Amino acid sequence: MSGDDSSAGEAPVTPDLPDSPFHTTGTDHITIWGSNEEDTIEFYRDLLGMPLVLRQPNLDDPSQTHLFFDTGDGRILTFFVGDRPSARGQRGGVGAVHHLCFSVDPDEYEDVMDSLEEADHGYNVFDRGIFHSIYTRDNNGLVIELSTDKYEIPDDRRGEVLAKAQELREADGADYAKDEHLRGAIEALGLEVVEHDLPEASAGVGGVE
């Protein structure tokens, strides 16, 4: 079975560019409605380690401040902040942000958990089959996922590897992509298999408490 399941009425899973009027070239930035500057900086800079690289007025509403954080690879996360208290509740539903995911170095994975615990941020850890994830919440209750790869995957081959893992998952009849599908995809594409040493974690479904 191939990864092309369009015959079943579903969009095919493929790393190939779609036949669309244009194509994006990457993620420039994501902007979140934040609470206040102090709490936002405390979580994203002081705990997650994102440098604060720019501060300026919100150009659409100068009464607010616009904070820019480097997430680690030049991709930017920004916040509109003001004189608002942090609120632990998040609204769900269509159009809402479910969670943000940031990558962390596999060699620092256990240090991340220790740091969250020391900062009194609860978290859950899961083996998601093709990656490991730590789930916590920011100062406003937004779910934050901190993921790390189980294997080294070149950035320019990531889409290709995931699409091949999808193909192997379908051929296997599995409900979701698992470790063996990712490893098999890396091998099938002729890439070196380099596995990271990660701690044991609950497998499959679940999320932050």
C-alpha positions as CSV (number, residue, x, y, z in Angstrom):
1,M,0.0,0.0,0.0
2,S,1.4,3.4,-0.9
3,G,1.0,6.6,1.1
4,D,-1.4,7.9,-1.6
5,D,-4.8,7.4,-0.1
6,S,-6.7,9.8,-2.4
7,S,-8.7,6.9,-3.8
8,A,-10.4,6.7,-0.4
9,G,-11.5,10.4,-0.7
10,E,-8.7,11.7,1.4
11,A,-5.9,14.1,0.5
12,P,-2.7,12.2,-0.3
13,V,0.2,12.4,2.2
14,T,3.3,13.4,0.3
15,P,6.4,15.7,0.6
16,D,5.8,17.0,-2.9
17,L,4.7,20.6,-3.3
18,P,1.0,20.8,-4.1
19,D,-0.4,22.3,-7.3
20,S,-1.4,25.6,-5.6
21,P,-1.1,29.3,-6.8
22,F,2.0,29.8,-4.6
23,H,4.0,28.1,-1.8
24,T,5.1,29.4,1.6
25,T,8.8,29.3,2.3
26,G,8.6,28.7,6.1
27,T,7.3,30.0,9.3
28,D,8.2,33.6,9.9
29,H,6.5,34.2,13.3
30,I,3.4,33.4,15.3
31,T,1.7,36.1,17.5
32,I,-0.2,35.4,20.7
33,W,-2.4,37.6,22.8
34,G,-0.4,37.7,26.0
35,S,-1.1,39.0,29.4
36,N,1.7,41.2,30.8
37,E,5.4,41.6,30.0
38,E,6.7,40.4,33.3
39,D,4.9,37.0,33.4
40,T,5.5,36.4,29.7
41,I,9.3,37.1,29.9
42,E,9.5,34.9,33.0
43,F,8.1,31.9,31.2
44,Y,9.4,32.2,27.7
45,R,12.8,33.8,28.3
46,D,13.7,32.8,31.9
47,L,12.3,29.2,31.8
48,L,12.2,28.1,28.2
49,G,15.4,30.0,27.3
50,M,14.2,32.0,24.3
51,P,16.1,35.3,23.9
52,L,14.0,38.4,23.9
53,V,15.3,39.9,20.6
54,L,12.9,42.9,20.0
55,R,10.5,45.0,22.1
56,Q,8.4,47.7,20.5
57,P,4.8,49.1,20.5
58,N,2.1,47.1,18.8
59,L,1.9,49.0,15.6
60,D,-1.9,48.4,15.4
61,D,-2.4,49.5,19.0
62,P,0.5,51.5,20.5
63,S,-1.0,51.2,24.0
64,Q,0.3,47.6,24.0
65,T,3.8,46.3,23.8
66,H,5.0,43.8,21.2
67,L,7.6,41.3,22.4
68,F,9.6,39.2,20.0
69,F,11.3,35.9,21.2
70,D,13.8,33.8,19.1
71,T,12.6,30.2,19.5
72,G,16.0,28.8,18.8
73,D,16.3,28.6,15.0
74,G,15.5,32.2,14.0
75,R,11.8,31.5,13.9
76,I,10.1,34.1,16.0
77,L,7.3,33.9,18.6
78,T,5.7,37.2,19.5
79,F,3.2,38.5,22.1
80,F,1.0,41.5,22.4
81,V,1.1,42.3,26.1
82,G,-0.4,45.0,28.3
83,D,-1.6,45.6,31.8
84,R,-3.5,42.3,32.0
85,P,-3.1,39.7,34.7
86,S,-2.1,36.2,33.6
87,A,-5.2,33.9,33.3
88,R,-4.9,30.1,33.6
89,G,-8.0,29.4,31.5
90,Q,-7.9,28.9,27.7
91,R,-10.9,28.9,25.3
92,G,-11.1,25.9,23.0
93,G,-13.2,25.4,19.9
94,V,-12.8,26.0,16.2
95,G,-10.2,28.6,15.4
96,A,-8.5,28.5,18.8
97,V,-4.9,27.5,19.3
98,H,-4.7,24.0,20.7
99,H,-1.0,24.1,21.6
100,L,2.5,25.4,20.6
101,C,5.3,22.9,20.1
102,F,9.0,23.8,20.4
103,S,11.9,21.4,19.9
104,V,14.5,20.8,22.5
105,D,17.9,19.1,22.4
106,P,17.6,15.3,23.2
107,D,20.7,15.6,25.4
108,E,18.9,18.2,27.6
109,Y,15.6,16.3,27.7
110,E,15.8,15.3,31.3
111,D,17.1,18.7,32.3
112,V,14.0,20.2,30.8
113,M,11.8,18.1,33.1
114,D,14.0,19.0,36.1
115,S,13.7,22.7,35.3
116,L,9.9,22.6,34.9
117,E,9.6,20.8,38.3
118,E,11.9,23.3,40.0
119,A,9.8,26.2,38.5
120,D,6.6,24.4,39.8
121,H,5.2,23.8,36.3
122,G,3.4,20.5,36.1
123,Y,4.1,18.4,33.1
124,N,3.4,15.0,31.4
125,V,5.8,13.0,29.2
126,F,4.8,10.8,26.3
127,D,6.5,8.6,23.7
128,R,4.6,9.6,20.7
129,G,5.9,6.9,18.5
130,I,8.0,9.0,16.1
131,F,9.1,11.6,18.8
132,H,9.1,12.2,22.6
133,S,7.0,15.0,24.1
134,I,6.8,16.9,27.3
135,Y,3.6,18.8,27.9
136,T,3.2,21.8,30.2
137,R,1.3,25.1,30.3
138,D,2.5,28.7,30.1
139,N,1.5,31.5,32.4
140,N,-1.9,31.8,30.7
141,G,-2.7,28.1,30.6
142,L,-1.8,27.6,26.9
143,V,-0.5,24.1,26.3
144,I,3.2,24.0,25.5
145,E,4.7,20.9,24.0
146,L,8.5,20.4,24.1
147,S,9.4,17.7,21.7
148,T,12.6,15.9,20.8
149,D,13.4,13.6,17.9
150,K,14.0,9.9,18.7
151,Y,16.4,9.8,15.7
152,E,18.5,12.3,13.9
153,I,16.6,13.6,10.8
154,P,18.2,16.2,8.5
155,D,15.9,19.3,8.3
156,D,15.8,19.2,4.5
157,R,14.6,15.5,4.6
158,R,12.1,15.8,7.4
159,G,9.0,15.9,5.2
160,E,10.3,13.0,3.1
161,V,11.0,10.9,6.2
162,L,7.5,11.5,7.7
163,A,5.7,10.8,4.4
164,K,7.6,7.5,4.1
165,A,6.8,6.7,7.8
166,Q,3.1,7.3,6.9
167,E,3.4,4.9,4.0
168,L,4.9,2.2,6.2
169,R,2.2,2.9,8.9
170,E,-0.6,2.4,6.4
171,A,1.0,-0.8,5.0
172,D,1.3,-2.1,8.6
173,G,-2.4,-1.2,9.4
174,A,-1.2,0.7,12.5
175,D,-3.4,3.4,14.1
176,Y,-0.5,5.9,14.2
177,A,3.1,6.2,13.2
178,K,5.4,4.3,15.6
179,D,9.1,3.9,16.2
180,E,9.5,1.1,13.8
181,H,7.8,3.1,11.0
182,L,10.1,6.1,11.5
183,R,13.2,3.9,11.7
184,G,12.1,2.0,8.7
185,A,11.6,5.2,6.8
186,I,15.1,6.5,7.6
187,E,16.6,3.2,6.5
188,A,14.5,3.0,3.3
189,L,15.6,6.5,2.3
190,G,19.3,5.5,2.8
191,L,19.9,7.8,5.7
192,E,22.1,6.9,8.7
193,V,20.2,5.6,11.7
194,V,21.3,7.6,14.7
195,E,19.0,7.0,17.8
196,H,19.0,9.3,20.8
197,D,19.0,7.9,24.3
198,L,15.7,9.1,25.8
199,P,14.0,8.0,29.0
200,E,11.1,5.6,29.1
201,A,7.7,7.3,28.8
202,S,4.0,6.4,28.5
203,A,3.2,5.4,24.9
204,G,0.5,6.7,22.5
205,V,-2.4,9.0,23.4
206,G,-2.7,11.5,26.2
207,G,-1.9,15.1,26.9
208,V,-1.2,17.7,29.5
209,E,-3.3,17.6,32.7
